[in-house]
């Protein structure tokens, strides 16, 4: 879990209130704008967290919801059944890079923030940094990232995390999974003719 949002990244993040009527649609639109349009790079979602902590279960909940939808365009790692967390993160990232050639990775994680921002879903460029708020040396994850602010930071954060309402986390997970699913339906199928054309353009 990325316990604290980065102050300097706030301007570059898209912010979506999880229970807005168009939240999933807005997330899908922003996601499609952030990922490569025509590419041979596989699009991989890495959902980080553990079901042993309510607040930190956002990632694996999203992964499980996406697994149930059987996405055609994207790959998903990190579920309630097979979570990706602090203990196995580095190993799982190595496995992903072995399985996929030059993947475009979207890291998904929970975070803590200011009271007024609880329930906000953020999409930003660059990696998410699990464990940054508790001085853990964990690999940064993603070309871009999606984070959900599940509770308030600043005091006894592990206790806050353990006592985060599952109801909120589940609603946020459904919104994120819904947005990713909608994006998968709209994501253009990769056409090798287009890729060949792009390569020719680069060599001319």
Secondary structure, 3 states (H helix, E strand, C coil): CEEECCHHHHHHCEEEECCCCCHHHHHHHHHHHHCCCCCCCCEEEEEECCCCCCHHHHHHHHHHHHHHHCCCCCEEECCCCCCECCCCHHHHHHHHHHHCCCCEEEEEEEEEECHHHCCEEEEEECCECCCHHHCCCCCCECCEEEEEEEEECCCCHHHHHHCCCHHHHHHHHHHHHHHHHHHHHHCCCCCHHHHHHHHHHHHC
